[in-house]
Amino acid sequence: MTLKEFYETIGENYEDVFSRFGDEAFLKRFVIKFLDDPCFSDLKTALSRRDTEAAFRAAHTLKGICLNLGFQDLYKESAAVTERLRECVKSESAPADSRVPMNLESRYQALIQKIRQLD
């Protein structure tokens, strides 16, 4: 699958993302690097430890990466988690749930599978 086909299969605008990076090889390198990005794993670990601040940082970073790479569905889910965790940090309380929300987990896993199909 080409990079353009990848963006089409995830329902995103390739041209918009490409215009920010300006070079397809450069963009593809960052998309592939997403497979090794620790933010999602860090989020899961922090939530399981009920470490609200670490979970917030991981979710916030994941949100930013998704925005930059044009992964809008995952961006929206990570933004919602980020805001929920932001409120927990402000109130100095642990998250009510120590698991990653199902929508975030499923969107993340689906995206990972699509990235692995890139040429």
Buried (B, 14 or more C-beta within 10 A) or exposed (E): BEBEBBBEEBEBEBEEBBEEBEEEEEBBEBBEEBEEBEBBEBBBBBBEEBBBEBBBBBBBBBBBBBBEBBBBBBBBBBBBBBBBBBEBBEEEEBBEEBEBBEBBBEBBEEBEEBBEEBE
